[in-house]
Amino acid sequence: MPYTIKDVAQKANVSIATVSRILNDQTGYSKKTKEKVLKVIEQLGYQPNGVARGLITKRTHSIGVLFPHLSGSLVTELLRGIEKSASAHGSSVFVCHTESDSEKTMKYLKLLNEKRVDGIIFTSGILLDEYYEYIKKINVPMVLLATQSEKYPFPFVKVNDHDAAYSATQYLINKGHTRIGMLSGNADDLIAGKPRIDGFTKALKDNNIPIKDNRIVVTKGFGFSEGVAGLKSLLTIDPEITAIFAASDEIAIGAISSAYHLGIKVPDELSIIGYDNLSFAEMSIPPLTTVAQPFVEMGETAGNILFKMLDTDEIVDSQIVLHKIIERMSVKEEE
């Protein structure tokens, strides 16, 4: 049976209140008493009850993170940044997998409230009205990561998807390409779908390149299989395309794979640029040129904003994180 705070107090010959003050870094004891209590805690292997401590400090030193999916290096890197911030602030992280399901998301929000988390980071999804109403009800600070809400006033950390897509398309144009297609992902996705399509078409317009809707293949998602099927569709529509902007690295790698099976050489016959700069982008053949989102930095920034809100009770400004083009070997200059 684990030791209790009462056991620590008895062995150290002090009151329970003194042990509690020491655990919560409060005043009212001597340096000698603190050293004695800490030595007993180490000898007994005592672990303070987080919920009980939270009743005293009003903090449980834990935060919740909601992810729509748990696979892929995007999640891994965002979480690495979040945990880096949490660790620096002496907190732990509860990770919840919502599967983009509203019922499951509400279930996890209620669970996080039961766990009395200090704050929540909501990633990569649409903030529905019911989520907002519940967060408002339980009065827990929240930061949006890799997403944003124009309707509700939560601070967010993300790349400007429109501008990043514009940069990727402009990069292809600067390489001499004018017959450019796009594998877009889900156009109904207001976070990563439509803004990237809009950035793509804006770059074409600004360079006086005709915008042809049939050169934009809209897929259901942002995965490898969408890239495989999407490339075949795009080349059926316009076999003369020389370059493709893929709305994710997974789509881009799927397109490269599809090109290989179709006997099309990348980049000699077809240039492809991706979006995200996931870890496997540099492992593809050829290594993928892509738009980088600094996911670890984004996760850490979101965590730091959340903890600043907890420490100051103030709303912190949102942050747009800068993207950049990572040049590798999947794009060729058009002659």
C-alpha positions in Angstrom: 0.0 0.0 0.0 1.5 3.4 -1.0 2.6 5.8 1.8 0.4 8.8 2.6 1.2 12.4 3.6 0.3 11.4 7.1 3.1 8.7 7.0 5.6 11.3 5.9 4.5 13.7 8.7 4.8 11.0 11.4 8.3 9.8 10.3 9.6 13.4 10.0 7.9 14.4 13.3 6.2 17.4 11.8 2.5 18.3 11.1 0.7 17.3 7.9 0.2 21.0 7.3 4.0 21.5 7.3 4.5 18.7 4.8 1.8 20.2 2.6 3.4 23.6 2.7 6.8 22.1 1.7 5.2 20.1 -1.2 3.5 23.3 -2.5 6.6 25.5 -2.1 4.9 27.7 0.5 6.5 29.5 3.5 6.3 28.7 7.2 9.2 26.3 7.9 12.9 26.2 8.4 15.5 25.1 5.9 16.4 22.2 8.2 12.8 21.1 8.4 12.4 21.2 4.6 15.6 19.0 4.2 14.3 16.5 6.8 10.9 16.2 5.1 12.3 15.9 1.6 14.7 13.1 2.9 11.7 11.2 4.4 9.8 11.6 1.1 12.7 10.1 -0.8 13.1 7.3 1.7 9.4 6.3 1.5 9.1 6.9 -2.2 6.0 9.0 -1.4 4.1 10.3 -4.5 1.8 13.3 -3.7 -1.8 12.9 -4.8 -2.3 15.2 -7.8 -6.0 15.8 -7.2 -5.5 16.5 -3.5 -2.7 19.0 -4.3 -4.9 20.6 -6.9 -7.5 21.3 -4.2 -4.9 23.4 -2.4 -3.0 25.0 -5.3 -6.0 25.3 -7.7 -3.7 23.6 -10.2 -3.3 20.0 -11.1 -0.2 20.6 -13.3 -1.7 18.8 -16.2 -3.1 19.8 -19.6 -5.2 18.0 -22.1 -4.5 17.8 -25.9 -7.1 16.8 -28.4 -5.9 15.2 -31.7 -8.2 14.2 -34.5 -5.7 11.5 -35.4 -2.7 9.9 -33.6 -0.7 8.6 -36.6 2.0 10.3 -38.6 5.0 12.4 -37.8 2.8 15.6 -37.8 1.2 14.5 -34.5 4.5 13.2 -33.1 6.3 16.5 -33.7 3.4 18.7 -32.4 3.2 16.6 -29.3 7.0 16.7 -28.8 6.8 20.5 -28.8 3.8 20.5 -26.4 5.5 18.1 -24.0 8.7 20.2 -24.1 6.7 23.2 -22.9 4.7 21.2 -20.4 7.9 19.7 -18.9 9.5 23.1 -18.6 6.4 24.3 -16.6 6.3 21.2 -14.4 3.2 19.7 -16.0 2.1 16.5 -17.6 0.0 15.9 -20.7 -3.2 13.9 -21.3 -3.5 13.0 -25.0 -7.0 12.4 -26.4 -7.8 10.8 -29.8 -11.1 12.3 -31.1 -11.1 10.8 -34.6 -12.8 14.1 -35.7 -16.0 12.7 -34.1 -18.1 15.3 -32.3 -19.5 12.8 -29.8 -16.1 11.4 -28.9 -14.7 15.0 -28.7 -17.4 16.0 -26.2 -16.7 12.8 -24.2 -13.0 13.7 -23.9 -13.7 17.3 -23.0 -15.9 16.0 -20.1 -13.2 13.6 -19.1 -10.5 16.3 -19.1 -12.8 18.4 -16.9 -13.2 15.5 -14.5 -9.4 15.2 -14.4 -9.4 18.9 -13.6 -6.8 19.7 -16.2 -5.4 23.3 -16.0 -5.9 24.0 -19.7 -6.5 22.4 -23.1 -4.8 22.5 -26.5 -7.2 21.7 -29.4 -5.4 20.7 -32.6 -6.1 20.5 -36.4 -9.9 20.4 -36.3 -13.0 22.6 -36.6 -14.1 24.2 -33.3 -17.8 23.4 -33.2 -20.4 25.5 -31.3 -20.9 22.7 -28.7 -17.2 22.5 -27.9 -17.1 26.3 -27.4 -20.1 26.3 -25.2 -18.7 23.5 -23.0 -15.3 25.1 -22.7 -17.0 28.4 -21.8 -19.1 26.6 -19.1 -16.1 24.9 -17.4 -14.0 28.0 -17.7 -10.8 26.4 -18.7 -8.2 28.3 -20.9 -7.7 26.8 -24.4 -5.3 27.3 -27.3 -5.9 26.2 -30.8 -3.0 24.6 -32.6 -2.7 24.1 -36.4 -6.2 25.5 -36.6 -8.1 28.6 -35.8 -11.7 30.0 -35.3 -12.9 33.2 -36.7 -16.1 32.9 -34.7 -14.6 32.3 -31.2 -11.9 34.3 -29.4 -9.3 31.5 -28.6 -5.7 32.3 -29.3 -4.2 30.1 -32.0 -0.8 29.0 -33.4 -0.6 28.0 -37.1 1.0 28.7 -40.4 -0.9 30.9 -42.9 -2.0 28.1 -45.2 -3.1 30.4 -48.0 0.3 32.1 -48.1 2.3 28.9 -47.8 0.4 27.4 -50.7 1.0 30.6 -52.7 4.7 30.3 -52.0 4.8 26.6 -53.1 3.0 27.5 -56.4 5.2 30.6 -56.9 8.3 28.3 -56.4 7.1 26.1 -59.3 6.4 29.2 -61.5 9.9 30.6 -60.7 11.3 27.3 -62.0 9.6 28.0 -65.3 6.5 25.8 -65.0 3.2 27.1 -66.3 1.2 23.9 -66.8 0.7 23.3 -63.1 -1.8 21.0 -61.4 -2.9 20.6 -57.8 -3.8 17.6 -55.6 -5.8 19.5 -53.0 -7.1 17.3 -50.3 -10.6 17.9 -49.0 -11.9 21.3 -50.3 -14.6 21.4 -47.6 -11.8 21.5 -45.0 -11.7 25.2 -44.1 -8.5 24.8 -42.1 -6.2 23.1 -44.6 -8.3 22.5 -47.7 -9.8 25.6 -49.1 -7.1 28.1 -48.0 -4.4 26.0 -49.9 -6.6 25.9 -53.0 -7.1 29.6 -52.8 -3.4 30.2 -52.4 -2.6 28.0 -55.4 -5.1 29.8 -57.6 -4.0 33.3 -56.4 -0.4 32.6 -57.4 -1.5 31.5 -60.9 -3.7 34.6 -61.3 -0.9 36.9 -60.1 1.4 35.4 -62.8 -1.2 35.6 -65.5 -1.5 31.8 -65.8 -4.9 30.6 -66.8 -6.8 29.0 -63.9 -8.3 25.7 -65.0 -10.5 24.0 -62.4 -9.9 20.6 -64.1 -6.2 20.9 -63.1 -7.3 20.8 -59.4 -8.1 17.3 -58.3 -10.1 17.4 -55.1 -9.6 14.3 -52.9 -11.3 13.2 -49.7 -8.3 13.5 -47.5 -4.6 14.3 -47.3 -3.1 10.7 -47.3 -0.9 8.6 -49.4 -3.8 6.8 -51.2 -5.3 10.2 -52.3 -2.0 11.0 -53.9 -1.8 7.7 -55.8 -5.3 8.0 -57.2 -5.1 11.8 -57.6 -2.1 11.7 -59.9 -3.8 9.2 -62.2 -6.9 11.4 -62.4 -4.9 14.6 -63.0 -2.9 13.1 -65.8 -6.0 11.7 -67.4 -7.4 15.2 -67.5 -4.2 16.9 -68.7 -1.3 14.6 -69.6 0.8 17.7 -70.5 1.1 19.0 -66.9 4.8 19.5 -65.9 4.4 20.2 -62.2 2.1 19.5 -59.3 1.5 21.2 -56.0 0.4 18.6 -53.5 -1.5 19.8 -50.4 0.4 17.5 -48.1 3.6 15.5 -48.1 1.6 12.2 -47.9 -0.3 13.2 -51.0 3.0 14.1 -52.7 4.7 10.8 -51.8 1.6 9.0 -53.1 1.9 10.9 -56.4 5.6 10.0 -56.6 4.8 6.4 -56.1 2.0 6.5 -58.7 4.3 8.2 -61.2 6.9 5.4 -60.7 4.3 2.7 -61.5 3.2 4.8 -64.6 6.8 5.0 -65.8 7.0 8.8 -65.3 10.3 10.1 -64.0 10.2 12.6 -61.1 11.5 15.3 -61.6 12.7 14.8 -65.2 9.2 14.5 -66.6 7.1 15.7 -63.7 8.0 18.0 -60.8 6.2 17.7 -57.5 6.3 19.9 -54.4 4.6 18.9 -51.1 3.4 20.6 -48.0 4.4 20.0 -44.3 8.0 18.8 -44.4 7.3 15.6 -42.5 10.3 13.5 -41.5 9.8 11.0 -44.3 9.9 13.8 -47.0 13.7 13.6 -47.2 13.5 9.8 -47.3 11.5 9.5 -50.5 13.0 8.9 -53.9 13.7 11.5 -55.0 13.8 13.5 -51.8 10.8 15.7 -51.7 10.9 19.5 -52.1 8.2 20.8 -49.7 6.8 23.7 -47.7 7.9 23.3 -44.1 5.7 23.8 -41.1 7.8 23.9 -37.9 5.6 21.5 -36.0 7.8 21.2 -32.9 8.1 24.9 -32.6 4.4 25.3 -33.1 3.6 22.8 -30.3 6.0 24.4 -27.9 4.6 27.9 -28.7 1.0 26.7 -28.1 2.1 25.2 -24.8 3.9 28.4 -23.7 0.9 30.5 -24.6 -1.4 28.2 -22.5 0.9 28.4 -19.5 1.2 32.2 -19.8 -2.6 32.4 -19.8 -2.7 30.2 -16.7 0.0 32.3 -14.9 -1.5 35.7 -15.8 -5.2 35.1 -16.4 -4.9 37.2 -19.6 -5.7 36.3 -23.2 -2.5 36.0 -25.2 -2.2 37.1 -28.8 -2.3 34.4 -31.5 0.9 33.6 -33.4 1.3 33.0 -37.2 4.4 30.8 -37.6 6.5 31.4 -40.7 6.7 28.7 -43.3 9.6 28.1 -45.7 10.5 26.1 -48.8 12.8 23.2 -48.3 14.5 22.5 -51.6 15.4 18.9 -52.3 15.3 16.9 -55.6 11.7 16.5 -56.7 11.4 19.8 -58.7 13.2 20.4 -61.9 13.7 23.8 -63.6 11.6 23.8 -66.8 13.7 24.5 -70.0 
